[in-house]
Amino acid sequence: MALEFGTVKWGIGDGTLVNREDLSNIVTQQTPSDTPWLAQASKSEAQGVLHQWLIDTMRAPQTTGAIEGAAYSFVTSTTPSRVTNVCMIFRKDIGVSRTQMKANPAAIGNTYTYEMEKGTKELNTDVETAVFSSLTSATGTTGAARVMKGFQNYITSNTARPASLGAAATSGQLVANDFNKILDTIYTAGGNPDQVFVSPSVKRQVSNFTLTQQNRNIAAAEKKLVQGIDMYDSDYGLLAIVLDRFVPQSTNTSTAAASATDVRGTMFILERAKNRWAWYDPIHHEYVGKLGDSINGILVGEGCLEVLNEKADGMILAINNKNAALGDA
């Protein structure tokens, strides 16, 4: 259909050169940027690239009393030991051409500012990922970056694997008894954990724990089935179950133990007061010299994980991504 104005006719498609495009003034970033551990962790200050702290232990309790009138017998006390981590550099380089800086992009506004905001989120996710990764500390060289140690290489005293796995080289399905046993182990070692960081698949398995006298409530007025478990009231205290996209998760597609060869699935049981993030140089922005017809800068920060005493924490390793009880096949 065409509309006629005098002798000029405008038909469908005739306005493509003069009509403004329909571009929404909004940008949607789908990539997740939430960092549950880093957001809630206490922050401390590292005063050197090699960050160190001390840990100590008490002697075992005794049931024998002192003999009346006995001579004093002095013994040598244990000496605190030193724990070390290496501050790791997290950096994002930013470059925007002069031409783009003069443009008027939809939703973004100032392109450089937008890239700074996005880059800050990206560096935070880098930190969150590094904390839970299996990283071994390295001091770095002229051709290699410094690397900090993560939780997986700090926590050595309180570790376990699902009882259902077939061999050390495979992963197993997590059940409530596996979880309660590691809590027992941590408590016996002196820890009082209050947080559990889990991947999406393991969060489903925790919510499916079969417990004695457990009820699932359906609020008639709200028409809502309460399925998820966000707080776990254990014999050893109340623990928050924290869903974290950056906790390692296996990628197996089979529930059979013999086929479950991806053993990256890990549950981290932590005592919040014993784990901190130490900033040597918090993330900040710096402009750098011109490298051509563009505006250039960097976002950079430097820090490391600080585990004040690894005996306060624990891990369940080699958790299978699939669980038959949840209908996975």
ZAMISE-896834 format. One record per residue: x, y, z of N, C-alpha, C in turn. Coordinates in steps of 0.2 Angstrom, whole numbers, padded with zeros to 4 digits, always signed. Layout:
% residues N
XYZXYZXYZ...
//
This chain:
% residues 329
+0004-0006+0000+0000+0000+0000+0004+0006+0000+0003+0011-0004+0007+0017-0004+0002+0023-0003+0005+0028+0001+0002+0035+0002+0004+0040-0003-0001+0044-0006+0000+0048-0011+0000+0056-0008+0005+0060-0009+0005+0067-0007+0007+0071-0013+0002+0074-0017+0003+0077-0023+0005+0072-0028+0011+0073-0031+0014+0069-0036+0019+0064-0033+0020+0064-0027+0026+0060-0024+0023+0054-0020+0025+0048-0021+0023+0042-0018+0028+0039-0014+0027+0038-0007+0031+0034-0003+0029+0028-0002+0032+0023-0004+0030+0016-0003+0034+0012+0003+0033+0006+0004+0036+0002+0009+0043+0001+0007+0048+0003+0011+0055+0002+0010+0058+0009+0007+0054+0014+0005+0057+0020+0002+0061+0024+0007+0059+0023+0013+0062+0028+0018+0068+0025+0022+0071+0020+0019+0077+0017+0022+0083+0022+0023+0083+0026+0018+0089+0031+0018+0088+0037+0023+0082+0038+0025+0080+0044+0029+0077+0043+0036+0074+0037+0037+0071+0035+0043+0077+0033+0048+0076+0036+0054+0081+0034+0060+0080+0026+0061+0085+0023+0063+0085+0016+0065+0081+0016+0072+0079+0010+0074+0076+0009+0080+0081+0005+0084+0085+0008+0088+0090+0005+0092+0089+0007+0099+0087+0002+0104+0086+0004+0111+0092+0006+0114+0091+0011+0119+0096+0014+0122+0098+0010+0129+0100+0004+0128+0101-0001+0133+0106-0006+0131+0111-0008+0135+0116-0013+0133+0115-0019+0139+0114-0025+0137+0113-0030+0141+0119-0035+0141+0122-0035+0147+0128-0039+0148+0126-0046+0151+0126-0051+0147+0124-0058+0149+0129-0061+0154+0135-0060+0152+0141-0064+0156+0140-0062+0163+0140-0067+0168+0139-0066+0175+0145-0063+0178+0144-0058+0183+0149-0054+0186+0149-0054+0193+0144-0058+0196+0143-0059+0204+0149-0063+0206+0152-0060+0212+0158-0064+0215+0156-0065+0222+0152-0070+0224+0150-0071+0231+0156-0071+0236+0161-0074+0235+0166-0075+0240+0170-0068+0241+0172-0065+0235+0176-0059+0236+0172-0054+0239+0165-0053+0237+0161-0048+0240+0160-0048+0247+0160-0054+0250+0159-0055+0258+0166-0056+0262+0171-0057+0258+0177-0059+0262+0180-0052+0265+0183-0053+0271+0186-0048+0275+0193-0046+0271+0194-0040+0271+0200-0038+0267+0206-0036+0272+0212-0038+0270+0218-0036+0274+0223-0032+0269+0228-0030+0272+0233-0027+0268+0240-0031+0267+0242-0032+0261+0249-0035+0260+0254-0030+0260+0259-0030+0263+0264-0025+0263+0270-0027+0259+0270-0033+0255+0275-0035+0251+0272-0040+0246+0276-0041+0240+0274-0046+0235+0273-0053+0239+0278-0054+0243+0278-0061+0247+0274-0059+0253+0268-0062+0254+0264-0060+0259+0264-0066+0264+0265-0065+0271+0266-0070+0275+0262-0069+0282+0260-0074+0285+0257-0074+0292+0259-0080+0296+0257-0080+0302+0259-0085+0307+0253-0089+0309+0255-0096+0310+0249-0100+0313+0253-0104+0319+0249-0106+0324+0251-0110+0329+0246-0115+0332+0248-0119+0336+0244-0124+0338+0244-0125+0346+0239-0127+0349+0239-0128+0356+0241-0136+0358+0244-0137+0363+0245-0144+0365+0238-0147+0366+0238-0154+0366+0232-0158+0368+0230-0157+0375+0224-0157+0377+0221-0156+0384+0224-0162+0388+0225-0161+0394+0228-0166+0399+0223-0167+0404+0223-0173+0407+0219-0175+0412+0223-0176+0419+0229-0175+0419+0233-0176+0425+0234-0169+0428+0234-0169+0434+0235-0163+0438+0242-0162+0440+0244-0157+0443+0251-0156+0446+0252-0159+0453+0257-0162+0454+0259-0165+0460+0260-0159+0465+0258-0160+0471+0259-0155+0476+0266-0155+0478+0269-0149+0478+0276-0148+0480+0281-0150+0475+0279-0153+0469+0284-0155+0464+0288-0149+0461+0294-0151+0459+0298-0146+0456+0295-0144+0449+0296-0138+0447+0294-0136+0440+0298-0139+0435+0295-0141+0430+0298-0144+0424+0296-0140+0418+0301-0136+0415+0299-0132+0410+0300-0136+0403+0296-0135+0399+0296-0138+0392+0296-0132+0387+0299-0134+0381+0300-0129+0376+0293-0129+0372+0290-0123+0372+0284-0122+0368+0285-0123+0361+0279-0124+0357+0280-0125+0350+0281-0118+0347+0284-0117+0342+0286-0111+0338+0281-0110+0333+0277-0104+0332+0273-0103+0327+0276-0104+0320+0273-0107+0315+0275-0108+0309+0273-0102+0304+0277-0101+0299+0275-0096+0294+0272-0098+0288+0266-0095+0286+0263-0097+0280+0264-0091+0275+0265-0093+0268+0266-0088+0263+0262-0089+0257+0260-0083+0254+0257-0083+0248+0260-0078+0244+0260-0078+0237+0262-0073+0232+0257-0069+0230+0258-0062+0230+0253-0058+0227+0253-0058+0219+0247-0059+0217+0246-0060+0209+0244-0054+0206+0246-0052+0200+0244-0046+0197+0238-0048+0192+0232-0044+0193+0226-0045+0189+0226-0038+0185+0226-0039+0178+0226-0033+0174+0222-0034+0168+0219-0028+0166+0215-0027+0160+0217-0021+0156+0219-0022+0150+0221-0016+0146+0215-0014+0142+0215-0007+0141+0209-0004+0138+0212+0001+0133+0209+0001+0127+0211+0005+0121+0205+0007+0117+0204+0014+0116+0198+0016+0112+0201+0021+0107+0199+0020+0101+0201+0025+0096+0199+0032+0097+0202+0037+0095+0200+0044+0095+0193+0045+0091+0193+0041+0086+0187+0042+0082+0181+0039+0086+0181+0034+0089+0176+0031+0093+0174+0035+0099+0179+0039+0102+0178+0043+0108+0174+0049+0105+0174+0051+0099+0170+0057+0096+0163+0054+0095+0162+0048+0094+0156+0045+0092+0150+0046+0097+0144+0044+0096+0139+0045+0100+0135+0038+0101+0138+0033+0104+0136+0026+0104+0129+0025+0108+0125+0021+0106+0118+0020+0110+0120+0017+0116+0117+0020+0122+0117+0017+0128+0124+0018+0132+0129+0017+0128+0136+0017+0131+0138+0024+0134+0136+0029+0130+0139+0035+0132+0146+0036+0130+0150+0037+0136+0158+0037+0135+0160+0030+0134+0163+0028+0128+0165+0021+0127+0171+0019+0132+0175+0024+0133+0181+0022+0138+0178+0021+0145+0174+0025+0147+0171+0024+0154+0168+0017+0154+0164+0016+0149+0160+0009+0149+0165+0004+0149+0171+0004+0145+0176-0001+0146+0179-0002+0152+0180+0004+0156+0183+0003+0163+0178+0000+0167+0172+0001+0167+0167-0002+0171+0166-0009+0170+0166-0011+0164+0166-0018+0162+0172-0022+0164+0178-0019+0163+0184-0022+0165+0185-0023+0172+0182-0019+0176+0183-0020+0183+0179-0026+0185+0173-0027+0182+0169-0033+0184+0173-0039+0182+0176-0039+0176+0180-0044+0173+0186-0046+0178+0189-0041+0181+0195-0043+0185+0192-0046+0192+0187-0044+0194+0184-0047+0200+0182-0054+0199+0179-0056+0193+0178-0063+0192+0185-0067+0191+0190-0063+0189+0196-0067+0188+0199-0068+0195+0198-0064+0200+0200-0065+0207+0196-0071+0210+0189-0071+0209+0185-0076+0211+0187-0083+0209+0188-0083+0202+0190-0089+0199+0197-0092+0202+0202-0087+0203+0208-0089+0205+0208-0092+0212+0204-0089+0216+0203-0091+0223+0201-0099+0224+0197-0101+0220+0194-0108+0220+0198-0112+0215+0203-0110+0211+0206-0114+0207+0212-0118+0210+0214-0123+0207+0220-0127+0209+0227-0124+0207+0228-0118+0210+0234-0114+0209+0240-0115+0214+0246-0116+0211+0252-0117+0216+0256-0111+0215+0258-0108+0221+0261-0101+0221+0268-0102+0217+0269-0096+0213+0275-0096+0209+0277-0088+0210+0284-0087+0211+0286-0080+0212+0287-0077+0205+0287-0080+0199+0287-0077+0193+0294-0076+0191+0295-0074+0184+0301-0073+0181+0300-0067+0176+0305-0065+0172+0304-0060+0167+0300-0062+0162+0298-0069+0161+0294-0071+0156+0288-0075+0158+0287-0075+0165+0281-0078+0168+0278-0074+0174+0271-0074+0174+0268-0070+0179+0269-0074+0186+0268-0070+0191+0267-0072+0198+0261-0076+0199+0260-0081+0202+0254-0085+0204+0253-0086+0211+0247-0084+0213+0246-0086+0220+0243-0093+0221+0243-0095+0228+0240-0101+0229+0233-0101+0231+0229-0105+0228+0221-0105+0230+0219-0110+0235+0213-0110+0237+0210-0114+0242+0212-0121+0241+0212-0124+0235+0213-0131+0234+0220-0133+0236+0225-0129+0236+0232-0131+0238+0233-0128+0245+0229-0125+0248+0230-0123+0255+0227-0128+0260+0221-0130+0258+0217-0135+0262+0219-0142+0261+0223-0145+0266+0226-0151+0266+0224-0156+0271+0222-0153+0277+0220-0157+0283+0214-0160+0283+0209-0157+0280+0202-0159+0280+0199-0160+0273+0200-0165+0270+0198-0167+0264+0195-0174+0263+0190-0174+0259+0187-0181+0258+0184-0182+0251+0182-0187+0249+0179-0189+0243+0172-0192+0244+0167-0192+0240+0161-0195+0241+0162-0203+0241+0158-0205+0246+0159-0213+0248+0157-0217+0242+0153-0214+0237+0150-0218+0232+0155-0219+0226+0161-0215+0226+0165-0216+0220+0168-0222+0219+0170-0224+0213+0173-0231+0212+0180-0231+0213+0184-0226+0212+0191-0226+0212+0193-0218+0213+0200-0218+0215+0202-0211+0216+0202-0207+0209+0202-0210+0204+0203-0207+0197+0196-0205+0195+0191-0207+0198+0184-0205+0196+0180-0201+0201+0175-0198+0199+0171-0194+0204+0165-0198+0206+0162-0196+0212+0156-0199+0215+0150-0194+0216+0145-0197+0217+0139-0193+0219+0138-0191+0226+0137-0185+0228+0137-0182+0234+0131-0184+0238+0131-0186+0244+0125-0188+0248+0126-0184+0255+0121-0184+0259+0121-0180+0265+0126-0183+0270+0127-0189+0270+0132-0192+0275+0139-0190+0273+0141-0189+0267+0147-0186+0265+0149-0180+0268+0143-0175+0268+0144-0169+0270+0145-0169+0278+0141-0172+0281+0141-0173+0288+0148-0175+0291+0150-0180+0287+0157-0183+0289+0162-0178+0289+0162-0174+0284+0168-0169+0283+0167-0163+0288+0161-0162+0290+0159-0157+0295+0162-0159+0302+0161-0166+0303+0164-0169+0309+0172-0168+0309+0175-0170+0303+0182-0169+0303+0185-0162+0304+0181-0157+0301+0183-0150+0302+0183-0148+0310+0177-0150+0313+0176-0148+0320+0181-0152+0324+0183-0158+0323+0188-0161+0327+0195-0158+0326+0196-0155+0321+0202-0152+0320+0202-0145+0322+0197-0142+0325+0196-0136+0329+0193-0131+0325+0190-0132+0319+0187-0127+0315+0179-0127+0317+0176-0121+0315+0169-0120+0316+0167-0117+0309+0166-0121+0304+0164-0118+0297+0157-0115+0298+0156-0110+0294+0149-0107+0293+0147-0105+0286+0151-0107+0281+0150-0106+0274+0152-0112+0270+0148-0113+0265+0149-0119+0260+0148-0116+0253+0153-0116+0249+0153-0113+0242+0153-0119+0237+0147-0119+0233+0146-0124+0229+0144-0122+0222+0146-0126+0217+0144-0125+0210+0137-0126+0209+0134-0124+0203+0127-0125+0202+0124-0133+0203+0128-0137+0200+0126-0144+0200+0127-0147+0207+0132-0145+0211+0132-0147+0218+0127-0144+0222+0125-0138+0221+0119-0135+0224+0113-0139+0224+0112-0141+0218+0106-0146+0217+0106-0152+0221+0112-0155+0222+0113-0161+0226+0112-0159+0233+0114-0154+0235+0113-0152+0242+0106-0151+0244+0102-0148+0239+0095-0147+0240+0091-0153+0240+0094-0159+0237+0091-0165+0237+0093-0170+0242+0097-0168+0247+0099-0172+0253+0093-0175+0256+0094-0182+0257+0089-0185+0261+0091-0185+0268+0087-0182+0273+0088-0182+0280+0082-0185+0284+0084-0187+0290+0079-0190+0294+0074-0184+0296+0068-0186+0296+0063-0181+0298+0063-0175+0294+0065-0175+0288+0065-0169+0284+0058-0168+0281+0056-0162+0281+0050-0160+0277+0051-0155+0272+0047-0155+0267+0047-0150+0261+0040-0147+0262+0040-0141+0263+0034-0137+0264+0031-0134+0258+0024-0134+0257+0021-0131+0252+0016-0126+0255+0018-0119+0254+0013-0114+0257+0007-0114+0253+0001-0115+0255-0005-0115+0251-0006-0109+0248-0006-0103+0253-0007-0097+0250-0003-0094+0245+0004-0096+0246+0009-0094+0241+0009-0098+0235+0007-0104+0235+0007-0109+0230+0014-0110+0228+0019-0111+0233+0026-0112+0232+0029-0118+0235+0032-0122+0231+0036-0128+0234+0043-0125+0236+0044-0127+0243+0051-0125+0245+0056-0131+0244+0060-0130+0239+0064-0136+0237+0072-0134+0239+0074-0128+0238+0081-0127+0239+0083-0126+0246+0089-0128+0247+0092-0127+0254+0097-0122+0254+0096-0116+0257+0101-0111+0257+0105-0110+0264+0102-0113+0269+0105-0114+0276+0104-0121+0278+0110-0123+0281+0110-0130+0283+0111-0130+0291+0107-0133+0294+0107-0133+0302+0110-0139+0304+0116-0140+0305+0120-0146+0306+0121-0147+0314+0124-0153+0315+0126-0154+0322+0132-0150+0324+0135-0146+0319+0141-0142+0321+0140-0135+0320+0133-0133+0319+0132-0126+0318+0128-0125+0312+0126-0119+0311+0122-0117+0305+0127-0114+0299+0126-0117+0293+0130-0116+0288+0126-0113+0282+0129-0107+0279+0126-0104+0273+0128-0108+0267+0123-0110+0263+0125-0114+0256+0125-0108+0251+0131-0107+0249+0132-0101+0244+0133-0104+0237+0129-0102+0232+0129-0104+0225+0134-0099+0222+0140-0102+0219+0145-0098+0216+0147-0101+0209+0146-0097+0204+0147-0100+0197+0154-0101+0196+0159-0099+0200+0166-0100+0198+0169-0105+0203+0165-0109+0206+0168-0115+0210+0168-0120+0205+0174-0124+0205+0175-0129+0200+0169-0134+0199+0167-0136+0193+0162-0141+0192+0164-0146+0187+0163-0152+0188+0164-0157+0183+0160-0157+0177+0162-0160+0172+0157-0160+0166+0155-0166+0163+0155-0171+0168+0153-0178+0166+0146-0178+0163+0144-0183+0159+0138-0184+0156+0135-0190+0158+0138-0194+0163+0136-0200+0165+0137-0201+0172+0132-0204+0175+0132-0205+0183+0136-0212+0185+0138-0216+0180+0142-0222+0181+0149-0220+0184+0151-0222+0189+0157-0221+0192+0163-0222+0187+0163-0227+0184+0168-0229+0179+0169-0224+0173+0163-0220+0172+0163-0215+0167+0165-0208+0169+0164-0207+0176+0165-0201+0179+0172-0199+0180+0176-0197+0174+0183-0196+0175+0185-0189+0176+0180-0185+0176+0182-0178+0177+0181-0176+0185+0186-0175+0188+0186-0175+0196+0187-0168+0198+0185-0163+0194+0186-0156+0196+0181-0154+0201+0175-0157+0201+0169-0155+0206+0171-0154+0213+0171-0149+0216+0173-0148+0223+0168-0143+0227+0168-0145+0233+0164-0142+0238+0169-0139+0243+0168-0132+0245+0172-0129+0249+0168-0127+0256+0171-0130+0261+0167-0129+0268+0172-0124+0272+0170-0118+0273+0175-0113+0275+0172-0109+0282+0177-0107+0286+0176-0103+0291+0177-0096+0289+0172-0092+0289+0173-0085+0286+0179-0081+0289+0179-0081+0296+0184-0077+0300+0191-0079+0298+0192-0085+0295+0199-0088+0294+0202-0087+0287+0197-0084+0283+0199-0083+0276+0198-0076+0274+0204-0073+0271+0203-0066+0269+0207-0065+0262+0205-0059+0259+0208-0057+0253+0213-0051+0255+0220-0052+0254+0225-0047+0255+0226-0043+0249+0225-0036+0249+0227-0032+0243+0234-0029+0245+0238-0030+0240+0244-0027+0240+0243-0020+0236+0239-0020+0231+0238-0014+0227+0231-0015+0224+0225-0012+0227+0219-0013+0225+0218-0011+0218+0213-0014+0215+0211-0013+0208+0210-0005+0206+0213-0002+0202+0213+0005+0200+0214+0006+0193+0213+0012+0190+0214+0013+0183+0220+0018+0183+0224+0017+0177+0229+0022+0176+0229+0023+0168+0230+0029+0166+0231+0031+0159+0238+0029+0157+0239+0027+0151+0246+0026+0149+0248+0030+0143+0254+0031+0141+0256+0035+0135+0252+0033+0129+0252+0038+0125+0248+0036+0118+0252+0031+0114+0248+0026+0111+0251+0021+0107+0248+0022+0100+0247+0028+0098+0244+0029+0092+0238+0034+0092+0233+0033+0088+0228+0037+0088+0222+0035+0092+0223+0034+0098+0219+0031+0103+0220+0033+0110+0215+0032+0115+0216+0033+0122+0217+0026+0125+0222+0026+0129+0224+0020+0132+0225+0020+0139+0224+0014+0142+0225+0014+0150+0224+0007+0152+0225+0006+0158+0225-0001+0161+0221-0001+0168+0218-0006+0169+0215-0008+0176+0219-0013+0179+0222-0012+0185+0227-0016+0188+0226-0017+0195+0227-0022+0198+0227-0024+0205+0231-0029+0207+0233-0030+0213+0238-0035+0215+0236-0038+0222+0235-0044+0223+0233-0047+0229+0234-0054+0230+0232-0057+0235+0232-0064+0236+0227-0067+0241+0226-0073+0241+0222-0076+0246+0226-0077+0253+0222-0076+0258+0225-0077+0265+0221-0082+0269+0224-0088+0270+0220-0093+0274+0224-0093+0280+0221-0090+0285+0224-0089+0292+0226-0096+0295+0221-0101+0294+0223-0108+0297+0219-0113+0293+0222-0117+0289+0219-0121+0284+0215-0126+0288+0216-0128+0294+0212-0133+0298+0205-0131+0299+0204-0124+0299+0197-0122+0300+0193-0123+0294+0196-0125+0288+0192-0126+0282+0192-0134+0280+0188-0135+0275+0188-0142+0272+0186-0142+0265+0187-0148+0262+0184-0149+0255+0182-0156+0254+0177-0156+0250+0175-0163+0247+0177-0163+0240+0181-0167+0238+0184-0167+0231+0180-0172+0226+0181-0172+0220+0179-0177+0215+0171-0178+0215+0167-0173+0215+0160-0173+0215+0158-0174+0208+0154-0179+0207+0151-0180+0200+0146-0174+0198+0146-0172+0192+0141-0167+0190+0134-0170+0189+0134-0176+0189+0127-0179+0188+0125-0183+0194+0119-0184+0195+0116-0187+0201+0110-0191+0198+0110-0198+0199+0104-0201+0197+0098-0200+0201+0098-0198+0207+0093-0196+0211+0089-0190+0209+0092-0186+0205+0090-0180+0202+0087-0181+0195+0087-0187+0193+0085-0188+0186+0090-0188+0181+0096-0186+0183+0102-0186+0178+0103-0192+0175+0105-0192+0168+0107-0199+0165+0114-0198+0162
//
